Amino acid sequence: MKLTDQTILITGGGSGIGLGLAEAFKKMGNQVIVAGRSQSKLEMARAKGFETLTVDMTSQESIEGLAKEAIQKFPNLNCVIHNAGIMKNEKLINGDNAEAATDTVLTNLLGPILLNSFLLPHFKKQKAATIITVTSGLAYVPLSMTPTYCATKAGIHSYTESLRFQLKDTAIEVKEIVPPYVQTHLMGERQANDPNAMPLDEFINEVISILKNNPSTDEVIVQRAASFRQAAYKGEANYKEMFNSRNEFLLNARKTEWDAL
């Protein structure tokens, strides 16, 4: 992946990891377009010098409109970073998770799939293009408190593998960024201020360092996410121990918010 002079569309780019990536790529001399639903976040992105577009990642019509508008306004568009996502606690035994599950699947899984389908005809015309999905360490070792989120990230990982294979004879690269637990507002103030989470600037710096040092890599895995990615490779017993111990620990640590559901 060429890291300069690219035209990059980032969904969910108004805050958190998306904004961090947007700022990093802009500093390297790329044109960055931030797409999102929150008008307040888009206004803040514009104040930082970013082009912005509005999209509702739960709506096929809105996603198609985003692709058409992005191509029309930015004909050199040759990179998309699928970062938009939502993460919600779901106590499945309560049986009232339909809305949360639907929104999560549409935003995290179907949204990127649809946006790719609308962008690929344009990307095929470019001299070179890049598609980047943002998954999670939880795609590999799920957190039981957020089952649909973890399932969508596992699904996007699988989809990314298939997409990469299908595009291997084209000029379109396909990459996956695998974040660990990062200090963002994905699940509110607790996560943003949790000392156990990786500071956002450290995560972004490590991602960019990996891309600079190994621009052909398929997976961008920072050190804190490596144990998740490799868990299944170390055998069934190791995987089960990691899954059970982490989930028991986090259920106890977040008992108050879990019991409130």
DRENDO-144530 format. One line per 4 residues: number of its first residue (from 1); their letters; for each residue x, y, z of N, C-alpha, C. Coordinates in nm, 2 decimals, always signed. Layout:
# residues N
NUM = a = X Y Z X Y Z X Y Z ~ ...
END
This chain:
# residues 261
1 = mklt = +0.08 -0.12 +0.00 +0.00 +0.00 +0.00 +0.09 +0.12 +0.00 ~ +0.06 +0.21 -0.09 +0.13 +0.34 -0.10 +0.07 +0.43 +0.01 ~ +0.15 +0.50 +0.09 +0.10 +0.57 +0.21 +0.09 +0.72 +0.18 ~ +0.12 +0.77 +0.06 +0.11 +0.91 +0.03 +0.04 +0.93 -0.10
5 = dqti = -0.02 +1.05 -0.11 -0.08 +1.09 -0.24 -0.20 +1.00 -0.27 ~ -0.27 +0.95 -0.17 -0.39 +0.87 -0.20 -0.51 +0.95 -0.16 ~ -0.63 +0.90 -0.21 -0.75 +0.96 -0.18 -0.83 +0.86 -0.10 ~ -0.85 +0.88 +0.03 -0.90 +0.78 +0.12 -1.03 +0.82 +0.18
9 = litg = -1.13 +0.73 +0.18 -1.26 +0.74 +0.24 -1.26 +0.66 +0.37 ~ -1.29 +0.72 +0.48 -1.30 +0.65 +0.61 -1.44 +0.66 +0.67 ~ -1.50 +0.55 +0.68 -1.63 +0.55 +0.75 -1.61 +0.55 +0.90 ~ -1.70 +0.62 +0.97 -1.69 +0.63 +1.11 -1.56 +0.71 +1.15
13 = ggsg = -1.53 +0.80 +1.06 -1.40 +0.87 +1.07 -1.41 +1.00 +1.16 ~ -1.52 +1.02 +1.22 -1.54 +1.14 +1.30 -1.49 +1.13 +1.44 ~ -1.45 +1.01 +1.49 -1.41 +1.00 +1.63 -1.33 +0.87 +1.64 ~ -1.26 +0.85 +1.75 -1.19 +0.73 +1.79 -1.09 +0.68 +1.69
17 = iglg = -1.08 +0.56 +1.66 -0.98 +0.50 +1.57 -1.00 +0.56 +1.43 ~ -1.12 +0.58 +1.38 -1.14 +0.64 +1.25 -1.08 +0.78 +1.24 ~ -1.10 +0.86 +1.34 -1.04 +1.00 +1.33 -0.89 +0.99 +1.35 ~ -0.84 +0.90 +1.43 -0.70 +0.89 +1.45 -0.63 +0.85 +1.32
21 = laea = -0.69 +0.75 +1.25 -0.63 +0.71 +1.12 -0.64 +0.83 +1.02 ~ -0.76 +0.90 +1.02 -0.78 +1.01 +0.93 -0.67 +1.12 +0.95 ~ -0.64 +1.15 +1.07 -0.54 +1.25 +1.10 -0.40 +1.20 +1.06 ~ -0.37 +1.07 +1.09 -0.24 +1.02 +1.05 -0.22 +1.02 +0.90
25 = fkkm = -0.32 +0.97 +0.83 -0.30 +0.97 +0.68 -0.30 +1.11 +0.62 ~ -0.37 +1.20 +0.68 -0.37 +1.34 +0.63 -0.23 +1.40 +0.64 ~ -0.16 +1.37 +0.76 -0.03 +1.42 +0.78 +0.07 +1.37 +0.68 ~ +0.04 +1.25 +0.63 +0.13 +1.19 +0.53 +0.11 +1.24 +0.39
29 = gnqv = +0.02 +1.33 +0.37 +0.00 +1.39 +0.24 -0.11 +1.32 +0.16 ~ -0.21 +1.26 +0.22 -0.32 +1.20 +0.16 -0.44 +1.29 +0.17 ~ -0.53 +1.28 +0.07 -0.66 +1.35 +0.08 -0.75 +1.25 +0.15 ~ -0.81 +1.30 +0.26 -0.90 +1.21 +0.35 -1.04 +1.26 +0.35
33 = ivag = -1.13 +1.17 +0.32 -1.28 +1.21 +0.33 -1.33 +1.13 +0.45 ~ -1.39 +1.20 +0.54 -1.45 +1.14 +0.66 -1.60 +1.12 +0.64 ~ -1.65 +1.00 +0.66 -1.80 +0.97 +0.64 -1.86 +0.93 +0.77 ~ -1.98 +0.98 +0.80 -2.04 +0.94 +0.93 -2.18 +0.99 +0.93
37 = rsqs = -2.25 +0.95 +1.04 -2.39 +0.99 +1.06 -2.41 +1.11 +1.15 ~ -2.32 +1.12 +1.25 -2.33 +1.23 +1.35 -2.28 +1.36 +1.29 ~ -2.38 +1.46 +1.28 -2.34 +1.59 +1.22 -2.25 +1.66 +1.31 ~ -2.26 +1.65 +1.44 -2.16 +1.72 +1.52 -2.02 +1.67 +1.51
41 = klem = -2.00 +1.54 +1.49 -1.87 +1.48 +1.46 -1.82 +1.52 +1.33 ~ -1.91 +1.53 +1.23 -1.86 +1.57 +1.10 -1.82 +1.72 +1.10 ~ -1.89 +1.80 +1.17 -1.86 +1.94 +1.18 -1.72 +1.96 +1.25 ~ -1.69 +1.87 +1.35 -1.56 +1.88 +1.41 -1.45 +1.83 +1.31
45 = arak = -1.48 +1.73 +1.23 -1.39 +1.69 +1.13 -1.36 +1.79 +1.03 ~ -1.46 +1.86 +0.99 -1.44 +1.97 +0.89 -1.35 +2.08 +0.95 ~ -1.37 +2.11 +1.08 -1.29 +2.21 +1.15 -1.14 +2.17 +1.15 ~ -1.12 +2.04 +1.14 -0.98 +1.99 +1.13 -0.92 +1.98 +0.99
49 = gfet = -1.01 +2.02 +0.89 -0.96 +2.03 +0.75 -1.00 +1.91 +0.67 ~ -1.09 +1.83 +0.72 -1.13 +1.71 +0.64 -1.25 +1.74 +0.55 ~ -1.25 +1.68 +0.43 -1.38 +1.67 +0.36 -1.47 +1.57 +0.43 ~ -1.60 +1.60 +0.42 -1.69 +1.51 +0.50 -1.81 +1.47 +0.41
53 = ltvd = -1.86 +1.35 +0.43 -1.98 +1.31 +0.37 -2.07 +1.24 +0.47 ~ -2.20 +1.24 +0.45 -2.30 +1.19 +0.55 -2.34 +1.05 +0.50 ~ -2.34 +0.95 +0.59 -2.39 +0.82 +0.56 -2.45 +0.75 +0.68 ~ -2.56 +0.68 +0.66 -2.62 +0.59 +0.76 -2.58 +0.45 +0.72
57 = mtsq = -2.49 +0.38 +0.79 -2.44 +0.25 +0.76 -2.55 +0.14 +0.78 ~ -2.66 +0.17 +0.83 -2.77 +0.07 +0.84 -2.86 +0.08 +0.72 ~ -2.84 +0.17 +0.63 -2.93 +0.19 +0.51 -2.86 +0.16 +0.38 ~ -2.90 +0.07 +0.30 -2.84 +0.04 +0.17 -2.85 +0.16 +0.08
61 = esie = -2.96 +0.23 +0.09 -2.98 +0.35 +0.00 -2.88 +0.45 +0.04 ~ -2.86 +0.48 +0.17 -2.76 +0.57 +0.21 -2.62 +0.53 +0.17 ~ -2.59 +0.41 +0.19 -2.45 +0.36 +0.15 -2.43 +0.37 +0.00 ~ -2.52 +0.34 -0.08 -2.51 +0.36 -0.22 -2.49 +0.50 -0.26
65 = glak = -2.57 +0.59 -0.19 -2.55 +0.73 -0.21 -2.42 +0.79 -0.17 ~ -2.36 +0.73 -0.07 -2.23 +0.77 -0.02 -2.13 +0.73 -0.13 ~ -2.13 +0.61 -0.18 -2.04 +0.57 -0.29 -2.05 +0.66 -0.41 ~ -2.17 +0.69 -0.46 -2.19 +0.77 -0.57 -2.14 +0.91 -0.55
69 = eaiq = -2.16 +0.97 -0.44 -2.12 +1.10 -0.41 -1.97 +1.11 -0.39 ~ -1.91 +1.01 -0.33 -1.77 +1.01 -0.31 -1.69 +1.00 -0.44 ~ -1.74 +0.91 -0.53 -1.68 +0.90 -0.66 -1.70 +1.02 -0.75 ~ -1.82 +1.08 -0.74 -1.84 +1.20 -0.82 -1.75 +1.32 -0.77
73 = kfpn = -1.75 +1.34 -0.64 -1.67 +1.45 -0.59 -1.52 +1.43 -0.58 ~ -1.48 +1.30 -0.57 -1.34 +1.27 -0.56 -1.31 +1.16 -0.65 ~ -1.29 +1.19 -0.78 -1.27 +1.09 -0.88 -1.14 +1.01 -0.87 ~ -1.05 +1.06 -0.79 -0.92 +0.99 -0.77 -0.94 +0.89 -0.65
77 = lncv = -1.05 +0.88 -0.59 -1.07 +0.79 -0.47 -1.02 +0.65 -0.50 ~ -0.93 +0.61 -0.42 -0.87 +0.47 -0.45 -0.84 +0.40 -0.32 ~ -0.90 +0.44 -0.21 -0.88 +0.36 -0.08 -1.01 +0.39 +0.01 ~ -1.05 +0.28 +0.07 -1.16 +0.29 +0.17 -1.12 +0.22 +0.29
81 = ihna = -1.14 +0.28 +0.41 -1.12 +0.22 +0.54 -1.25 +0.20 +0.61 ~ -1.29 +0.08 +0.62 -1.42 +0.04 +0.68 -1.41 +0.04 +0.84 ~ -1.43 +0.16 +0.90 -1.41 +0.17 +1.04 -1.54 +0.18 +1.12 ~ -1.65 +0.23 +1.06 -1.78 +0.25 +1.13 -1.82 +0.12 +1.20
85 = gimk = -1.86 +0.14 +1.33 -1.90 +0.02 +1.40 -1.97 +0.06 +1.53 ~ -2.06 -0.03 +1.58 -2.12 -0.01 +1.71 -2.10 -0.14 +1.79 ~ -2.10 -0.12 +1.93 -2.07 -0.23 +2.02 -2.16 -0.21 +2.14 ~ -2.25 -0.31 +2.16 -2.34 -0.30 +2.27 -2.34 -0.43 +2.35
89 = nekl = -2.35 -0.41 +2.49 -2.38 -0.53 +2.57 -2.51 -0.59 +2.54 ~ -2.52 -0.72 +2.54 -2.65 -0.79 +2.51 -2.66 -0.91 +2.61 ~ -2.75 -0.90 +2.70 -2.78 -1.02 +2.78 -2.89 -1.10 +2.71 ~ -2.84 -1.21 +2.64 -2.92 -1.28 +2.55 -3.04 -1.35 +2.62
93 = ingd = -3.03 -1.39 +2.74 -3.13 -1.45 +2.81 -3.26 -1.37 +2.83 ~ -3.24 -1.23 +2.82 -3.35 -1.14 +2.84 -3.44 -1.15 +2.72 ~ -3.39 -1.18 +2.60 -3.47 -1.20 +2.48 -3.52 -1.07 +2.42 ~ -3.45 -0.96 +2.45 -3.50 -0.83 +2.40 -3.39 -0.76 +2.32
97 = naea = -3.31 -0.83 +2.25 -3.19 -0.78 +2.19 -3.21 -0.76 +2.03 ~ -3.33 -0.77 +1.98 -3.35 -0.77 +1.84 -3.30 -0.64 +1.78 ~ -3.33 -0.52 +1.84 -3.29 -0.40 +1.78 -3.14 -0.38 +1.78 ~ -3.08 -0.41 +1.90 -2.94 -0.39 +1.91 -2.86 -0.49 +1.81
101 = atdt = -2.91 -0.61 +1.80 -2.85 -0.71 +1.71 -2.86 -0.66 +1.57 ~ -2.98 -0.62 +1.53 -3.00 -0.58 +1.39 -2.91 -0.46 +1.35 ~ -2.91 -0.36 +1.44 -2.83 -0.24 +1.41 -2.68 -0.27 +1.40 ~ -2.63 -0.37 +1.49 -2.49 -0.41 +1.49 -2.46 -0.48 +1.36
105 = vltn = -2.54 -0.57 +1.32 -2.51 -0.65 +1.20 -2.51 -0.56 +1.08 ~ -2.61 -0.47 +1.07 -2.62 -0.38 +0.95 -2.50 -0.29 +0.95 ~ -2.46 -0.23 +1.06 -2.35 -0.13 +1.06 -2.21 -0.20 +1.04 ~ -2.19 -0.31 +1.12 -2.05 -0.37 +1.13 -2.02 -0.46 +1.02
109 = llgp = -2.13 -0.53 +0.97 -2.10 -0.64 +0.87 -2.16 -0.61 +0.74 ~ -2.29 -0.59 +0.73 -2.35 -0.57 +0.60 -2.31 -0.44 +0.54 ~ -2.29 -0.34 +0.62 -2.25 -0.20 +0.57 -2.13 -0.21 +0.49 ~ -2.02 -0.26 +0.54 -1.89 -0.27 +0.46 -1.90 -0.35 +0.34
113 = illn = -1.98 -0.46 +0.35 -2.00 -0.55 +0.23 -2.07 -0.47 +0.12 ~ -2.17 -0.40 +0.16 -2.25 -0.32 +0.05 -2.16 -0.21 +0.00 ~ -2.09 -0.14 +0.08 -2.01 -0.03 +0.03 -1.90 -0.08 -0.06 ~ -1.84 -0.19 -0.03 -1.75 -0.25 -0.13 -1.81 -0.28 -0.26
117 = sfll = -1.93 -0.33 -0.26 -2.00 -0.37 -0.38 -2.02 -0.25 -0.47 ~ -2.05 -0.13 -0.41 -2.07 -0.01 -0.48 -1.94 +0.06 -0.53 ~ -1.83 +0.04 -0.45 -1.70 +0.10 -0.48 -1.61 +0.02 -0.58 ~ -1.63 -0.11 -0.58 -1.54 -0.20 -0.66 -1.53 -0.16 -0.80
121 = phfk = -1.64 -0.14 -0.87 -1.63 -0.10 -1.02 -1.54 +0.02 -1.04 ~ -1.55 +0.12 -0.95 -1.46 +0.24 -0.96 -1.32 +0.20 -0.93 ~ -1.30 +0.12 -0.82 -1.16 +0.08 -0.78 -1.09 +0.00 -0.89 ~ -1.16 -0.08 -0.97 -1.11 -0.16 -1.07 -1.05 -0.07 -1.18
125 = kqka = -1.09 +0.05 -1.19 -1.04 +0.14 -1.30 -0.92 +0.22 -1.25 ~ -0.89 +0.21 -1.12 -0.77 +0.29 -1.07 -0.64 +0.21 -1.10 ~ -0.53 +0.28 -1.11 -0.40 +0.22 -1.13 -0.37 +0.12 -1.01 ~ -0.41 +0.17 -0.89 -0.39 +0.08 -0.77 -0.50 +0.13 -0.67
129 = atii = -0.55 +0.04 -0.59 -0.65 +0.07 -0.49 -0.63 -0.02 -0.37 ~ -0.69 +0.03 -0.25 -0.68 -0.05 -0.13 -0.81 -0.05 -0.06 ~ -0.85 -0.16 -0.01 -0.96 -0.18 +0.08 -0.91 -0.23 +0.22 ~ -0.95 -0.15 +0.32 -0.90 -0.19 +0.46 -1.02 -0.21 +0.55
133 = tvts = -1.03 -0.32 +0.61 -1.14 -0.35 +0.71 -1.08 -0.33 +0.85 ~ -1.15 -0.28 +0.94 -1.11 -0.28 +1.08 -1.19 -0.38 +1.16 ~ -1.13 -0.48 +1.20 -1.20 -0.59 +1.28 -1.18 -0.57 +1.43 ~ -1.13 -0.67 +1.49 -1.10 -0.66 +1.64 -1.04 -0.79 +1.69
137 = glay = -0.96 -0.77 +1.79 -0.91 -0.90 +1.86 -1.02 -0.99 +1.90 ~ -1.14 -0.93 +1.92 -1.26 -1.00 +1.97 -1.32 -1.09 +1.85 ~ -1.27 -1.07 +1.73 -1.31 -1.16 +1.62 -1.25 -1.30 +1.64 ~ -1.14 -1.30 +1.72 -1.07 -1.43 +1.74 -1.09 -1.49 +1.88
141 = vpls = -1.11 -1.41 +1.98 -1.15 -1.45 +2.11 -1.26 -1.37 +2.16 ~ -1.39 -1.41 +2.14 -1.50 -1.32 +2.16 -1.52 -1.29 +2.31 ~ -1.58 -1.17 +2.33 -1.63 -1.12 +2.46 -1.78 -1.16 +2.47 ~ -1.81 -1.24 +2.57 -1.95 -1.29 +2.57 -2.05 -1.18 +2.60
145 = mtpt = -2.01 -1.07 +2.66 -2.10 -0.96 +2.69 -2.15 -0.89 +2.56 ~ -2.07 -0.90 +2.46 -2.11 -0.83 +2.33 -2.11 -0.93 +2.22 ~ -2.20 -1.03 +2.22 -2.19 -1.14 +2.13 -2.21 -1.10 +1.98 ~ -2.31 -1.01 +1.95 -2.33 -0.98 +1.81 -2.21 -0.90 +1.76
149 = ycat = -2.16 -0.81 +1.84 -2.04 -0.73 +1.79 -1.93 -0.83 +1.75 ~ -1.90 -0.92 +1.84 -1.79 -1.02 +1.81 -1.82 -1.10 +1.69 ~ -1.94 -1.14 +1.67 -1.98 -1.22 +1.56 -1.96 -1.14 +1.43 ~ -2.00 -1.01 +1.43 -1.98 -0.93 +1.31 -1.83 -0.91 +1.28
153 = kagi = -1.75 -0.90 +1.38 -1.61 -0.88 +1.35 -1.54 -1.01 +1.30 ~ -1.59 -1.12 +1.35 -1.54 -1.25 +1.30 -1.59 -1.27 +1.15 ~ -1.71 -1.22 +1.13 -1.77 -1.23 +0.99 -1.69 -1.14 +0.89 ~ -1.65 -1.02 +0.94 -1.58 -0.93 +0.85 -1.44 -0.98 +0.83
157 = hsyt = -1.38 -1.05 +0.93 -1.25 -1.11 +0.90 -1.26 -1.22 +0.79 ~ -1.36 -1.30 +0.80 -1.38 -1.41 +0.70 -1.41 -1.35 +0.57 ~ -1.49 -1.25 +0.56 -1.52 -1.18 +0.43 -1.40 -1.12 +0.37 ~ -1.31 -1.06 +0.46 -1.19 -1.00 +0.41 -1.10 -1.10 +0.35
161 = eslr = -1.09 -1.22 +0.41 -1.01 -1.32 +0.35 -1.06 -1.36 +0.21 ~ -1.19 -1.38 +0.20 -1.24 -1.42 +0.07 -1.23 -1.31 -0.03 ~ -1.25 -1.18 +0.01 -1.23 -1.07 -0.08 -1.09 -1.06 -0.13 ~ -0.99 -1.08 -0.04 -0.85 -1.07 -0.08 -0.82 -1.18 -0.18
165 = fqlk = -0.87 -1.30 -0.16 -0.84 -1.41 -0.26 -0.90 -1.38 -0.39 ~ -1.02 -1.33 -0.39 -1.09 -1.30 -0.52 -1.02 -1.19 -0.60 ~ -0.96 -1.09 -0.53 -0.89 -0.98 -0.59 -0.74 -1.00 -0.61 ~ -0.69 -1.11 -0.58 -0.55 -1.13 -0.58 -0.48 -1.11 -0.72
169 = dtai = -0.56 -1.12 -0.83 -0.50 -1.09 -0.96 -0.53 -0.95 -1.01 ~ -0.58 -0.87 -0.92 -0.61 -0.73 -0.96 -0.51 -0.63 -0.89 ~ -0.53 -0.50 -0.92 -0.44 -0.40 -0.86 -0.50 -0.35 -0.73 ~ -0.60 -0.43 -0.67 -0.67 -0.38 -0.55 -0.61 -0.47 -0.43
173 = evke = -0.55 -0.40 -0.34 -0.50 -0.47 -0.21 -0.61 -0.47 -0.11 ~ -0.61 -0.57 -0.03 -0.71 -0.59 +0.08 -0.64 -0.61 +0.21 ~ -0.66 -0.53 +0.31 -0.59 -0.54 +0.43 -0.69 -0.54 +0.55 ~ -0.65 -0.59 +0.66 -0.73 -0.60 +0.78 -0.65 -0.54 +0.90
177 = ivpp = -0.71 -0.44 +0.97 -0.65 -0.39 +1.09 -0.72 -0.45 +1.21 ~ -0.64 -0.51 +1.30 -0.70 -0.58 +1.41 -0.67 -0.50 +1.54 ~ -0.76 -0.42 +1.59 -0.73 -0.34 +1.71 -0.75 -0.43 +1.83 ~ -0.68 -0.40 +1.94 -0.71 -0.46 +2.07 -0.81 -0.37 +2.14
181 = yvqt = -0.82 -0.37 +2.27 -0.90 -0.28 +2.35 -0.83 -0.15 +2.35 ~ -0.90 -0.05 +2.29 -0.84 +0.09 +2.27 -0.92 +0.19 +2.34 ~ -0.85 +0.30 +2.39 -0.92 +0.40 +2.46 -1.00 +0.49 +2.36 ~ -1.13 +0.45 +2.34 -1.22 +0.53 +2.25 -1.35 +0.53 +2.32
185 = hlmg = -1.45 +0.61 +2.26 -1.58 +0.61 +2.32 -1.67 +0.51 +2.26 ~ -1.62 +0.40 +2.20 -1.70 +0.30 +2.14 -1.81 +0.25 +2.24 ~ -1.77 +0.23 +2.36 -1.87 +0.19 +2.47 -1.88 +0.29 +2.58 ~ -1.85 +0.42 +2.54 -1.87 +0.53 +2.64 -1.75 +0.57 +2.71
189 = erqa = -1.77 +0.65 +2.82 -1.67 +0.71 +2.89 -1.58 +0.61 +2.96 ~ -1.64 +0.50 +3.01 -1.56 +0.40 +3.08 -1.44 +0.35 +2.99 ~ -1.47 +0.32 +2.87 -1.37 +0.27 +2.78 -1.27 +0.38 +2.75 ~ -1.32 +0.50 +2.72 -1.23 +0.61 +2.69 -1.13 +0.64 +2.79
193 = ndpn = -1.16 +0.61 +2.92 -1.08 +0.65 +3.03 -1.02 +0.53 +3.10 ~ -1.04 +0.41 +3.04 -0.99 +0.29 +3.11 -0.84 +0.27 +3.09 ~ -0.77 +0.27 +3.21 -0.62 +0.26 +3.20 -0.58 +0.12 +3.14 ~ -0.67 +0.02 +3.14 -0.64 -0.11 +3.08 -0.64 -0.11 +2.93
197 = ampl = -0.70 -0.01 +2.87 -0.71 +0.00 +2.73 -0.59 +0.07 +2.67 ~ -0.56 +0.03 +2.55 -0.44 +0.09 +2.48 -0.47 +0.24 +2.44 ~ -0.38 +0.33 +2.48 -0.40 +0.47 +2.44 -0.42 +0.48 +2.29 ~ -0.51 +0.56 +2.25 -0.54 +0.57 +2.10 -0.42 +0.61 +2.02
201 = defi = -0.35 +0.71 +2.07 -0.23 +0.76 +1.99 -0.13 +0.65 +1.97 ~ -0.11 +0.57 +2.08 -0.01 +0.46 +2.07 -0.06 +0.36 +1.96 ~ -0.19 +0.33 +1.96 -0.24 +0.23 +1.87 -0.22 +0.29 +1.72 ~ -0.26 +0.41 +1.70 -0.24 +0.47 +1.57 -0.10 +0.47 +1.52
205 = nevi = -0.01 +0.51 +1.61 +0.13 +0.51 +1.58 +0.19 +0.38 +1.54 ~ +0.14 +0.27 +1.61 +0.19 +0.14 +1.58 +0.14 +0.09 +1.45 ~ +0.01 +0.12 +1.42 -0.05 +0.08 +1.29 +0.03 +0.14 +1.18 ~ +0.05 +0.27 +1.19 +0.12 +0.34 +1.08 +0.27 +0.29 +1.07
209 = silk = +0.33 +0.26 +1.18 +0.47 +0.20 +1.18 +0.47 +0.06 +1.10 ~ +0.37 -0.02 +1.13 +0.36 -0.15 +1.06 +0.34 -0.13 +0.91 ~ +0.25 -0.04 +0.87 +0.23 -0.01 +0.73 +0.35 +0.04 +0.66 ~ +0.43 +0.13 +0.73 +0.55 +0.18 +0.67 +0.66 +0.07 +0.66
213 = nnps = +0.67 -0.01 +0.76 +0.78 -0.11 +0.76 +0.75 -0.23 +0.68 ~ +0.62 -0.26 +0.66 +0.57 -0.38 +0.58 +0.45 -0.34 +0.50 ~ +0.47 -0.26 +0.40 +0.35 -0.21 +0.32 +0.27 -0.32 +0.25 ~ +0.33 -0.43 +0.24 +0.25 -0.54 +0.17 +0.18 -0.63 +0.26
217 = tdev = +0.18 -0.61 +0.39 +0.12 -0.70 +0.49 -0.03 -0.70 +0.47 ~ -0.08 -0.82 +0.49 -0.23 -0.84 +0.47 -0.30 -0.80 +0.60 ~ -0.24 -0.83 +0.72 -0.30 -0.80 +0.85 -0.21 -0.71 +0.93 ~ -0.27 -0.61 +0.98 -0.20 -0.51 +1.07 -0.24 -0.54 +1.21
221 = ivqr = -0.15 -0.61 +1.28 -0.18 -0.66 +1.41 -0.08 -0.60 +1.51 ~ -0.12 -0.51 +1.59 -0.04 -0.45 +1.69 -0.01 -0.55 +1.80 ~ +0.10 -0.53 +1.88 +0.15 -0.63 +1.97 +0.04 -0.67 +2.07 ~ -0.04 -0.57 +2.12 -0.14 -0.60 +2.22 -0.26 -0.69 +2.16
225 = aasf = -0.27 -0.70 +2.03 -0.37 -0.78 +1.97 -0.32 -0.92 +1.93 ~ -0.19 -0.94 +1.93 -0.13 -1.06 +1.88 -0.18 -1.18 +1.95 ~ -0.19 -1.18 +2.08 -0.23 -1.30 +2.16 -0.37 -1.34 +2.12 ~ -0.46 -1.25 +2.08 -0.59 -1.28 +2.03 -0.59 -1.35 +1.90
229 = rqaa = -0.51 -1.29 +1.81 -0.50 -1.35 +1.67 -0.44 -1.48 +1.67 ~ -0.35 -1.51 +1.76 -0.28 -1.64 +1.77 -0.34 -1.74 +1.86 ~ -0.44 -1.71 +1.93 -0.50 -1.80 +2.04 -0.53 -1.94 +1.98 ~ -0.60 -1.94 +1.87 -0.64 -2.07 +1.82 -0.52 -2.15 +1.77
233 = ykge = -0.41 -2.09 +1.73 -0.30 -2.16 +1.68 -0.23 -2.24 +1.79 ~ -0.25 -2.20 +1.91 -0.18 -2.26 +2.02 -0.25 -2.38 +2.08 ~ -0.35 -2.43 +2.01 -0.42 -2.55 +2.06 -0.55 -2.52 +2.13 ~ -0.64 -2.62 +2.13 -0.78 -2.60 +2.18 -0.78 -2.57 +2.33
237 = anyk = -0.69 -2.63 +2.40 -0.68 -2.61 +2.55 -0.64 -2.47 +2.58 ~ -0.54 -2.42 +2.51 -0.50 -2.28 +2.53 -0.61 -2.18 +2.49 ~ -0.68 -2.21 +2.38 -0.79 -2.12 +2.34 -0.90 -2.12 +2.45 ~ -0.94 -2.23 +2.49 -1.05 -2.24 +2.59 -1.01 -2.17 +2.72
241 = emfn = -0.88 -2.19 +2.76 -0.84 -2.12 +2.89 -0.84 -1.97 +2.87 ~ -0.79 -1.92 +2.76 -0.79 -1.78 +2.73 -0.93 -1.72 +2.73 ~ -1.02 -1.79 +2.65 -1.16 -1.75 +2.64 -1.23 -1.74 +2.78 ~ -1.22 -1.85 +2.85 -1.29 -1.86 +2.98 -1.23 -1.76 +3.08
245 = srne = -1.10 -1.75 +3.09 -1.04 -1.66 +3.19 -1.07 -1.52 +3.16 ~ -1.06 -1.48 +3.04 -1.09 -1.34 +3.00 -1.24 -1.30 +3.03 ~ -1.33 -1.39 +2.99 -1.47 -1.36 +3.01 -1.51 -1.36 +3.15 ~ -1.46 -1.45 +3.23 -1.49 -1.45 +3.38 -1.44 -1.32 +3.44
249 = flln = -1.31 -1.28 +3.40 -1.25 -1.16 +3.46 -1.34 -1.04 +3.42 ~ -1.38 -1.03 +3.30 -1.45 -0.91 +3.26 -1.59 -0.90 +3.31 ~ -1.65 -1.02 +3.32 -1.79 -1.02 +3.38 -1.78 -0.97 +3.53 ~ -1.68 -1.01 +3.60 -1.66 -0.97 +3.74 -1.63 -0.82 +3.74
253 = arkt = -1.54 -0.78 +3.65 -1.50 -0.64 +3.65 -1.61 -0.54 +3.61 ~ -1.70 -0.59 +3.53 -1.81 -0.50 +3.49 -1.95 -0.55 +3.54 ~ -1.95 -0.61 +3.66 -2.07 -0.67 +3.72 -2.18 -0.57 +3.73 ~ -2.15 -0.45 +3.77 -2.25 -0.35 +3.79 -2.33 -0.32 +3.66
257 = ewda = -2.26 -0.29 +3.56 -2.33 -0.26 +3.43 -2.39 -0.38 +3.37 ~ -2.34 -0.50 +3.39 -2.40 -0.63 +3.34 -2.53 -0.66 +3.42 ~ -2.53 -0.64 +3.55 -2.65 -0.67 +3.63 -2.76 -0.57 +3.60 ~ -2.72 -0.45 +3.55 -2.82 -0.35 +3.52 -2.90 -0.38 +3.40
261 = l = -2.85 -0.47 +3.32 -2.93 -0.50 +3.19 -3.05 -0.58 +3.22
END
